[in-house]
Amino acid sequence: MHQRTRLPFLAAGIILTLSVMGCGKGPETAAVAPVAAADIGQVSDTDVTHHVHTAFLQSELLKGFDITVVTLKGDVRLSGVLDNQAQIDEAIKLARASDGAHTIHDEFTIKK
């Protein structure tokens, strides 16, 4: 009987210890899930969005503009206010060239 009364306290102690140990981890120590064999060769939506944003930052025509990029299953939705059609064309061209982008949806407007 003495063992049974200690079991809940032991379990609570283990849970508390594990939760405290996990609290000290920052984003830099977070574990990365392994890539499944079926996913090799596919680009995640997060990676596609990152690649498109990086391309926009490197473009002289688009640098400094607030362009929203949302990717869902390879479909990339672009939105924002740009100065002219040449900038819209450049954004679409760069997004299409990004690895993993399947379809580009242009929701840009031109500043008046």
C-alpha positions in Angstrom: 0.0 0.0 0.0 2.9 2.3 0.7 4.1 2.0 -2.9 0.7 3.0 -4.3 0.6 6.3 -2.3 3.9 7.3 -3.7 3.1 6.6 -7.4 1.0 9.8 -8.0 3.8 11.9 -6.5 6.5 10.1 -8.5 4.5 10.6 -11.7 3.9 14.3 -10.9 7.6 14.8 -10.2 8.5 13.2 -13.5 6.1 15.4 -15.4 7.2 18.5 -13.6 10.9 17.7 -14.3 10.2 17.1 -18.0 8.2 20.3 -18.4 10.9 22.4 -16.7 13.6 20.9 -18.8 11.7 21.8 -22.0 11.2 25.4 -20.9 14.9 26.3 -21.4 14.9 25.4 -25.0 15.0 28.3 -27.4 14.1 28.2 -31.1 17.7 27.4 -32.0 17.5 24.1 -30.1 14.2 23.0 -31.4 14.3 19.6 -33.0 13.7 19.3 -36.8 11.4 16.5 -37.9 13.1 14.1 -40.4 11.9 14.3 -44.0 9.9 11.3 -45.1 11.1 9.4 -48.1 7.9 10.4 -50.0 8.6 14.1 -49.4 12.1 14.2 -50.8 12.1 16.4 -53.9 9.0 18.4 -52.8 9.4 21.9 -51.5 7.3 23.0 -48.5 5.0 25.9 -48.7 7.1 27.7 -46.1 10.2 27.3 -48.3 8.4 28.5 -51.4 7.2 31.6 -49.5 10.8 32.2 -48.3 12.3 31.8 -51.8 9.8 34.2 -53.3 10.4 36.8 -50.5 14.2 36.5 -51.0 13.8 37.0 -54.7 11.8 40.1 -54.1 14.4 41.5 -51.7 17.1 41.0 -54.3 15.2 42.7 -57.1 16.0 46.4 -57.7 12.4 46.9 -58.9 10.7 45.4 -55.9 13.1 46.3 -53.1 11.3 48.2 -50.3 7.8 47.2 -51.2 5.5 45.4 -48.8 4.4 42.4 -50.8 2.5 39.6 -49.1 3.2 36.1 -50.2 1.0 33.2 -49.1 1.6 29.7 -50.3 -0.8 26.8 -50.0 0.1 23.5 -51.7 2.4 25.2 -54.1 -0.2 27.9 -55.1 1.3 31.3 -54.4 -0.9 34.3 -53.8 0.8 37.7 -54.2 -0.7 40.9 -52.9 0.4 44.5 -52.3 0.4 48.0 -53.8 3.1 48.6 -56.4 4.0 51.7 -58.5 3.5 50.3 -62.0 2.8 47.3 -64.2 6.5 46.6 -64.7 6.8 45.9 -61.0 3.8 43.5 -61.1 5.3 41.7 -64.1 8.6 41.4 -62.3 7.0 40.0 -59.1 5.0 37.4 -61.1 8.1 36.4 -63.1 10.2 35.9 -59.9 7.5 34.0 -58.1 7.0 31.7 -61.1 10.8 31.0 -61.1 10.8 30.0 -57.4 11.3 26.3 -56.7 8.0 24.6 -55.7 5.7 27.3 -57.0 2.9 25.7 -59.1 0.4 28.5 -59.7 0.7 32.3 -59.2 -2.3 34.3 -58.1 -1.8 38.1 -58.7 -3.8 40.3 -56.4 -1.6 43.4 -56.8 -2.9 46.9 -57.2 -1.2 49.9 -58.7 -0.7 53.0 -56.5 -2.6 56.0 -57.9 
